[in-house]
Amino acid sequence: MNVQLRQLQALVAVADAGTFTDAAATLGLSQAAVSRAIAGLEAALGARLLLRTTRHVSLTATGTRVLPAARRVLEEVAHLRRTVDRSEAELRVGYAWAALGRHTRRLQRAWASAYPDVPLVFVQSGTETAGLGEGLADVAVLRRPLDDARFDTALIGTEARYAAVATDNTLARRRSVRMADLARYTVALDSRTGTTTPGLWPPGAAPASTRESHGVDEWLTLIAAGQAVGVTSEATANQNPRPGVAYRVVRDAPPIEVRLAWWRDDPPSRLPELLALARAAYG
């Protein structure tokens, strides 16, 4: 099958315009060129897509099914073009849960002052690479190990760990808690993007019960309902306040390393500058 983008563009244009003449005007082509594109598409697919009369063109049943797919293909191609254009005009930083927490604004201000022509844009993506592997980000904020040879990482700072508990939980009355205090409850974990695993507790002291969640919103909803407690980064506590949820520092938990990650074979042009400013933001 040899389907070409110009053929899909012709199909969509004819379907929208209703005639070959109007479709040709929309595309800036001759009517004969549009007709050839449609004929080529029908030959490639082995099916009639349009019914032609002297005054009007309509879709066949097959054409009706093909048209939405043609639109999706063209939209994806347009997205690819926008991605390339955008990557040259801005620097996108992906994150799964909380960007850089209280340091985010400091970094944004420093970057805008130093590089006003290249916006620093933070984008949220609930994937293991925080949008980096999916092409949504040029650089990603990571708080868990990334064992993938395609990417490089660099440490930019550390953060304390905080407990998240329901506001009517007795732990919410304390200024700080210990890991053992949390182990008495069901602990909500996000094994894909979260920073907490049962291995965070000492041997033999892990929580008796855990509950899997998917992303920060579901995690917070479980905790607010009193169905679980959680352990997260200082950044989450700063950037994701939620009615019904209290954050308390965990005084005996190891800090979280915060890293930036990027494609090993395609680092952003201003990566050294971003690393320097991000480290400065963490102090």
Buried (B, 14 or more C-beta within 10 A) or exposed (E): EEBEEBBBBBBBBBBEBEBBEBBBBBBEBEBEBBBBBBBBBBEEBEBEBBEBEEEEBEBBEBBEEBBEEBBEBBEEEEEEEEEEEBBEEBBBBBBBBBBBBBBBEBBBEBBEEEBEEBBBBBBBBBBBBBBBBEBBBBBBBBBBEBEBEBBBBBEBBBBBBBBBBBBEBEBBEBEBBBBEBBBEBBBBBBEBBBBBBEEBBEEEEBBEEBBEBEBBEBBBBBBBEBBBBBBBBBBBBBBBEBEBBBBBBBEEBEEBBBBBBBBEEEEBEBBEBBBEBBBBBBE
